[in-house]
Amino acid sequence: VDAAAVVVSGGFFVAAEVVVPIIVDIVVVAIVAFIALIAVSDVIAVRMVVDA
């Protein structure tokens, strides 16, 4: 039983080491994309005001 618990917990840690960085990457990409979207919308708004 102990050996099985060790294997399961080891597998969990390995999965966490694989999954957590992927989740972090996705969150970072989402934040960067959100900031870029705001920046682009600001530029478009400024250009519309300048054209008007």
MARNUDREN-713937 format. One record per residue (C-alpha): residue number from 1; residue in one letter; z, x negated, y. Coordinates in steps of 0.1 Angstrom, whole numbers, plus 5000, padded with zeros to 4 digits. Example, Ala and Ser with C-alpha at 12.3 -4.5 7.8 and 13.67 -1.06 7.14 Angstrom:
<rs>
[r 1; 'a'; [5078; 4877; 4955]] [r 2; 's'; [5071; 4863; 4989]] 
</rs>
This chain:
<rs>
[r 1; 'v'; [5000; 5000; 5000]] [r 2; 'd'; [5009; 4972; 5024]] [r 3; 'a'; [4976; 4954; 5017]] [r 4; 'a'; [4956; 4986; 5024]] [r 5; 'a'; [4975; 4991; 5056]] [r 6; 'v'; [4967; 4955; 5067]] [r 7; 'v'; [4930; 4960; 5059]] [r 8; 'v'; [4929; 4993; 5078]] [r 9; 's'; [4947; 4979; 5109]] [r 10; 'g'; [4925; 4948; 5108]] [r 11; 'g'; [4894; 4970; 5107]] [r 12; 'f'; [4908; 4990; 5136]] [r 13; 'f'; [4914; 4959; 5157]] [r 14; 'v'; [4879; 4946; 5149]] [r 15; 'a'; [4864; 4980; 5159]] [r 16; 'a'; [4884; 4979; 5191]] [r 17; 'e'; [4871; 4944; 5199]] [r 18; 'v'; [4836; 4957; 5194]] [r 19; 'v'; [4839; 4992; 5211]] [r 20; 'v'; [4861; 4983; 5241]] [r 21; 'p'; [4837; 4958; 5257]] [r 22; 'i'; [4808; 4983; 5252]] [r 23; 'i'; [4829; 5010; 5269]] [r 24; 'v'; [4838; 4986; 5298]] [r 25; 'd'; [4801; 4977; 5302]] [r 26; 'i'; [4791; 5013; 5303]] [r 27; 'v'; [4818; 5021; 5329]] [r 28; 'v'; [4807; 4991; 5351]] [r 29; 'v'; [4770; 5001; 5349]] [r 30; 'a'; [4779; 5037; 5358]] [r 31; 'i'; [4800; 5025; 5388]] [r 32; 'v'; [4772; 5001; 5400]] [r 33; 'a'; [4746; 5029; 5395]] [r 34; 'f'; [4767; 5053; 5415]] [r 35; 'i'; [4772; 5028; 5444]] [r 36; 'a'; [4735; 5020; 5444]] [r 37; 'l'; [4727; 5058; 5445]] [r 38; 'i'; [4750; 5062; 5475]] [r 39; 'a'; [4734; 5032; 5492]] [r 40; 'v'; [4698; 5045; 5486]] [r 41; 's'; [4707; 5080; 5498]] [r 42; 'd'; [4722; 5064; 5530]] [r 43; 'v'; [4691; 5044; 5536]] [r 44; 'i'; [4669; 5075; 5531]] [r 45; 'a'; [4691; 5095; 5555]] [r 46; 'v'; [4689; 5067; 5581]] [r 47; 'r'; [4651; 5065; 5577]] [r 48; 'm'; [4648; 5103; 5581]] [r 49; 'v'; [4669; 5102; 5613]] [r 50; 'v'; [4648; 5073; 5626]] [r 51; 'd'; [4615; 5091; 5618]] [r 52; 'a'; [4628; 5123; 5634]] 
</rs>
